[in-house]
Amino acid sequence: MSVRDGSCWRRLATTILGLALALCPTAGSAAEPPKTRTAPSASELLPGAQEGFINTGGVKIHYVSLGRSQDPLIVMIHGFPDFWYTWRAQMPALAQRFHVVAIDQRGYNLSGQPGGVANYTTAKLVADLVAVVQHFGGRKAVIVGHDWGGLVAWTFAMAHPDLTDRLIVLNLPHPRGILRELATNPNQQKNSQYARDFQKPDAAKRIPVDALAAWVKDPAARQVYREAFRRSSLEGMLNYYKANYPRDADDAKARAEAAQSSPSLPAVKCPVLLIHGLKDQALLPGALNDTWNWIDADLTLVTIPTAGHFVQQDAADLVTRTLVAWLAR
């Protein structure tokens, strides 16, 4: 698809979470983003927050924490394109009863940005999360993930039940459901074309960095995001898709069939809260079907018809109240 084809780019922009890719310049000529100022401290963005770094396999993971260290641990993991700040509406309320830790995933903002697709496999991302949980005492944690962070959260819960107290996932259906829909649902296949475009070798050259923040509705927050994305690695962000996303329907079908007997996708053993904004055009709700078959504990499913992909911001108050109430059971 040529970037000179305006209609194609408008369709792509709609699909990939409202990013303003229709503004993209001619292929290979994406403007160099302006240099950003020094990163603001976490406490400037979220009063009372503390921050630090954790080393995992030679890659530093930046985290922001709120709450008392002796309280039960919650770890929150963002998706694409995002960073720890996506949880700013939820963290203060959760910090009343929990020690809340929100991370920048590798490639994003202040975390390490290793080169190469192999450094962004799900195994590497889960290992980052293991290092975070162990850094804060190695006790069981509540794991919260959105989008790619949701995939990390699902996989962590399956691989490390001994470290997972409860699981909360926003707008990322169970991996089995996603694979099934990518293999069999024409609408999901069409709406996932953006991921195929992200897998192209020159994809990073075609996306203006500042356009990645176009989905953020609040103007002040949008500027915070623009600066964070200028500190990030766009190539690293897209490597999530190159390393982990099925290449086409046949690839998805093969993965779905393999998953039926794969020991790497065992049933989740802990209680699960699944929240899904139904206006999400990237991840359609059909993938939610049968989730209950892949969980050996109770499942709470909350759908929000007025929210889109970034449900934690589109319906911030409802999401916060839902998390607090569910965790208080």
VMD Tcl script that draws the C-alpha trace (Angstrom):
set ca {
  {0.00 0.00 0.00}
  {1.49 3.32 -1.04}
  {1.48 6.22 1.40}
  {0.46 8.36 -1.59}
  {-2.91 6.64 -1.57}
  {-4.83 8.99 0.72}
  {-7.93 6.81 1.01}
  {-5.86 3.81 2.11}
  {-4.15 5.87 4.75}
  {-7.44 7.25 6.02}
  {-8.77 3.69 6.39}
  {-5.56 2.62 8.12}
  {-5.74 5.61 10.45}
  {-9.27 4.65 11.49}
  {-8.23 1.08 12.13}
  {-5.15 1.72 14.23}
  {-6.83 3.28 17.15}
  {-7.40 6.73 15.70}
  {-3.76 7.50 14.97}
  {-3.38 10.38 12.57}
  {-1.47 8.44 9.95}
  {-3.41 10.21 7.22}
  {-0.97 13.05 7.88}
  {1.97 10.83 7.04}
  {4.39 12.35 4.51}
  {5.69 10.60 1.42}
  {7.31 7.22 2.05}
  {10.82 7.50 3.41}
  {10.48 11.19 4.24}
  {8.88 11.12 7.68}
  {10.00 14.22 9.49}
  {12.53 13.87 12.31}
  {10.62 14.57 15.54}
  {11.75 17.62 17.51}
  {13.95 16.86 20.47}
  {12.01 16.55 23.69}
  {12.86 18.21 26.98}
  {14.21 16.26 29.89}
  {11.62 13.81 31.12}
  {9.46 15.20 33.92}
  {9.67 13.37 37.21}
  {6.90 10.93 37.97}
  {5.79 13.09 40.89}
  {5.29 16.03 38.52}
  {2.85 13.94 36.50}
  {1.31 12.05 39.43}
  {1.65 13.66 42.88}
  {3.22 11.38 45.44}
  {4.61 8.93 42.89}
  {8.08 7.47 43.09}
  {10.09 5.93 40.27}
  {13.08 3.77 39.57}
  {14.63 1.18 37.27}
  {14.88 -2.61 37.33}
  {17.48 -4.52 35.33}
  {16.20 -7.55 33.45}
  {18.63 -9.38 31.21}
  {20.62 -6.21 30.56}
  {17.54 -4.09 29.76}
  {16.41 -1.47 32.24}
  {12.68 -1.26 32.94}
  {11.39 2.06 34.23}
  {8.60 1.94 36.80}
  {6.42 4.43 38.66}
  {4.93 3.46 42.01}
  {2.28 4.83 44.31}
  {1.16 3.57 47.70}
  {2.80 1.83 50.63}
  {5.42 -0.80 49.87}
  {4.05 -3.11 52.58}
  {0.62 -3.32 50.91}
  {-0.31 -6.02 48.36}
  {1.36 -5.49 44.99}
  {-0.36 -4.49 41.74}
  {1.66 -4.30 38.54}
  {0.14 -2.43 35.58}
  {1.34 -2.91 31.99}
  {0.47 -0.62 29.09}
  {0.04 -1.40 25.40}
  {0.63 0.33 22.04}
  {1.18 3.24 21.72}
  {1.31 4.16 25.38}
  {3.41 4.30 28.55}
  {2.95 4.12 32.33}
  {0.95 7.38 32.36}
  {-2.07 5.61 30.85}
  {-2.98 4.44 34.39}
  {-2.92 7.91 35.98}
  {-6.68 7.86 36.65}
  {-6.64 4.45 38.32}
  {-3.42 4.54 40.36}
  {-4.47 6.93 43.19}
  {-7.65 4.97 43.99}
  {-5.85 1.61 43.87}
  {-3.03 2.97 46.03}
  {-5.44 3.30 48.96}
  {-5.13 -0.47 49.50}
  {-2.28 -1.59 47.23}
  {1.29 -0.82 46.32}
  {0.74 0.13 42.68}
  {3.59 -0.21 40.19}
  {3.12 0.88 36.57}
  {5.92 0.11 34.12}
  {7.16 1.40 30.80}
  {7.52 -1.69 28.63}
  {10.81 -2.11 26.80}
  {11.07 0.24 23.83}
  {8.93 2.90 25.51}
  {9.71 6.20 27.22}
  {12.47 5.74 29.83}
  {12.84 1.97 29.62}
  {15.63 0.31 27.65}
  {15.26 0.13 23.89}
  {17.23 -2.87 22.64}
  {17.57 -3.35 18.90}
  {16.37 -6.37 16.98}
  {13.03 -8.12 16.66}
  {14.16 -11.01 18.87}
  {14.33 -8.68 21.86}
  {10.55 -8.13 21.77}
  {9.18 -11.66 21.91}
  {6.46 -12.47 24.42}
  {9.00 -14.50 26.38}
  {11.21 -11.43 26.80}
  {8.25 -9.25 27.81}
  {7.08 -11.79 30.39}
  {10.62 -12.06 31.75}
  {10.57 -8.29 32.28}
  {7.40 -8.66 34.33}
  {8.89 -11.51 36.37}
  {11.85 -9.26 37.21}
  {9.49 -6.49 38.32}
  {7.47 -8.77 40.61}
  {10.64 -10.27 42.09}
  {12.13 -6.80 42.64}
  {9.17 -5.94 44.86}
  {9.49 -9.01 47.04}
  {8.54 -11.91 44.79}
  {5.15 -12.31 46.41}
  {1.95 -12.90 44.49}
  {0.74 -9.80 42.65}
  {-2.39 -8.55 40.97}
  {-1.45 -8.24 37.30}
  {-3.19 -5.61 35.16}
  {-2.60 -5.27 31.42}
  {-4.01 -3.40 28.43}
  {-3.49 -4.26 24.74}
  {0.06 -5.68 24.40}
  {0.30 -5.36 28.17}
  {-2.78 -7.59 28.26}
  {-1.01 -10.28 26.25}
  {1.91 -10.08 28.67}
  {-0.53 -10.31 31.59}
  {-2.38 -13.35 30.20}
  {0.89 -15.13 29.41}
  {2.41 -14.29 32.79}
  {-0.65 -15.65 34.61}
  {-0.49 -18.90 32.64}
  {3.27 -19.34 33.04}
  {3.60 -18.12 36.62}
  {0.50 -18.99 38.65}
  {2.70 -18.94 41.76}
  {3.26 -15.20 41.24}
  {-0.27 -14.26 40.15}
  {-2.90 -13.42 42.75}
  {-5.55 -12.06 40.37}
  {-5.60 -11.02 36.72}
  {-7.20 -7.93 35.16}
  {-7.09 -7.43 31.39}
  {-8.45 -4.50 29.41}
  {-9.23 -4.74 25.70}
  {-7.15 -7.77 25.00}
  {-9.13 -11.03 24.74}
  {-7.53 -14.34 25.67}
  {-4.80 -15.29 23.16}
  {-6.78 -18.35 22.07}
  {-9.76 -16.16 21.22}
  {-7.65 -13.71 19.25}
  {-6.00 -16.48 17.23}
  {-9.37 -18.03 16.46}
  {-10.79 -14.72 15.22}
  {-7.70 -13.93 13.14}
  {-8.00 -17.37 11.55}
  {-11.75 -17.38 10.89}
  {-13.37 -13.93 11.19}
  {-13.14 -11.83 7.99}
  {-13.97 -8.63 9.88}
  {-11.19 -9.17 12.38}
  {-8.81 -10.06 9.57}
  {-9.69 -6.83 7.76}
  {-9.40 -4.73 10.90}
  {-6.00 -6.26 11.65}
  {-4.46 -5.13 8.39}
  {-2.71 -2.36 10.32}
  {-0.66 -5.05 12.12}
  {0.50 -6.49 8.79}
  {1.57 -2.98 7.77}
  {3.47 -2.60 11.03}
  {5.38 -5.79 10.17}
  {6.82 -4.30 6.98}
  {10.55 -3.54 7.16}
  {10.14 0.19 6.52}
  {7.05 0.72 8.67}
  {8.80 2.95 11.21}
  {9.83 5.37 8.47}
  {6.21 5.88 7.45}
  {4.78 6.94 10.80}
  {5.30 10.44 12.23}
  {6.11 9.99 15.90}
  {3.85 12.84 17.04}
  {0.90 11.21 15.26}
  {1.07 8.34 17.75}
  {-0.46 10.60 20.39}
  {-3.43 11.66 18.26}
  {-5.79 9.33 20.16}
  {-5.21 11.19 23.46}
  {-8.19 13.49 23.98}
  {-6.89 15.86 26.67}
  {-4.55 18.48 25.09}
  {-2.21 18.67 28.09}
  {-1.95 14.89 28.33}
  {-1.41 14.68 24.57}
  {1.71 16.83 24.91}
  {3.00 14.57 27.70}
  {2.49 11.62 25.37}
  {4.24 13.31 22.46}
  {7.31 13.90 24.58}
  {7.28 10.32 25.88}
  {7.03 8.93 22.35}
  {9.93 11.10 21.21}
  {11.98 9.40 23.93}
  {10.77 5.99 22.77}
  {11.90 3.68 19.98}
  {9.32 3.51 17.21}
  {11.19 0.55 15.76}
  {10.96 -1.13 19.15}
  {7.21 -0.49 19.37}
  {6.65 -2.10 15.97}
  {8.88 -5.03 16.87}
  {6.08 -6.23 19.18}
  {4.07 -6.89 16.00}
  {7.01 -8.32 14.05}
  {7.96 -10.73 16.83}
  {4.55 -11.93 17.97}
  {1.64 -11.16 15.64}
  {0.46 -13.73 13.06}
  {1.52 -12.85 9.53}
  {-1.78 -13.81 7.92}
  {-4.88 -15.95 8.39}
  {-3.00 -19.18 7.62}
  {-0.38 -18.34 10.23}
  {-3.12 -17.55 12.74}
  {-4.87 -20.84 11.96}
  {-1.67 -22.82 12.43}
  {-1.02 -21.07 15.75}
  {-4.62 -21.61 16.88}
  {-4.41 -25.32 16.11}
  {-1.07 -25.61 17.89}
  {-2.49 -23.78 20.90}
  {-5.13 -26.47 21.40}
  {-2.51 -28.82 22.79}
  {0.22 -26.38 23.74}
  {1.53 -26.67 27.30}
  {2.47 -22.97 27.06}
  {-1.22 -21.99 27.15}
  {-2.59 -23.79 30.21}
  {-5.80 -22.69 31.92}
  {-5.51 -19.56 34.06}
  {-5.76 -20.59 37.71}
  {-6.68 -17.28 39.34}
  {-9.79 -15.07 39.26}
  {-9.99 -12.87 36.16}
  {-11.61 -9.49 35.48}
  {-11.95 -8.76 31.77}
  {-12.99 -5.25 30.68}
  {-13.67 -4.47 27.02}
  {-14.66 -1.20 25.35}
  {-17.03 -2.26 22.59}
  {-16.09 0.59 20.24}
  {-12.65 -0.97 19.81}
  {-12.10 -1.45 16.06}
  {-8.72 -3.15 16.41}
  {-9.83 -5.99 18.68}
  {-13.42 -6.97 18.02}
  {-15.53 -8.44 20.85}
  {-16.12 -11.78 19.12}
  {-12.77 -12.89 20.52}
  {-14.26 -12.76 24.01}
  {-16.41 -15.82 23.31}
  {-15.31 -18.99 25.10}
  {-12.97 -17.17 27.48}
  {-14.63 -19.07 30.33}
  {-13.35 -22.32 28.83}
  {-9.74 -21.23 29.35}
  {-10.00 -20.19 33.00}
  {-10.21 -22.55 35.99}
  {-11.43 -19.82 38.34}
  {-14.19 -17.24 38.30}
  {-14.41 -14.80 35.38}
  {-16.01 -11.36 35.54}
  {-16.66 -9.80 32.14}
  {-17.51 -6.09 31.89}
  {-18.30 -4.60 28.48}
  {-18.55 -0.82 28.06}
  {-20.47 0.17 24.91}
  {-19.41 3.83 24.99}
  {-15.65 3.17 25.23}
  {-13.09 2.32 22.60}
  {-9.73 0.61 22.69}
  {-8.24 2.83 25.39}
  {-11.03 1.97 27.80}
  {-9.03 3.01 30.89}
  {-9.10 6.57 29.57}
  {-12.37 6.59 27.61}
  {-14.30 5.43 30.69}
  {-11.73 6.26 33.36}
  {-14.12 6.67 36.31}
  {-16.12 3.52 35.53}
  {-12.96 1.47 35.04}
  {-11.49 2.76 38.30}
  {-14.67 2.01 40.27}
  {-14.89 -1.44 38.69}
  {-11.29 -2.29 39.60}
  {-11.67 -1.06 43.17}
  {-14.95 -2.92 43.72}
  {-13.74 -6.18 42.16}
  {-10.52 -6.16 44.15}
  {-12.46 -5.53 47.35}
  {-14.50 -8.74 47.03}
}
mol new
graphics top color blue
foreach p $ca { graphics top sphere $p radius 0.5 }
foreach p [lrange $ca 0 end-1] q [lrange $ca 1 end] { graphics top cylinder $p $q radius 0.2 }
display resetview
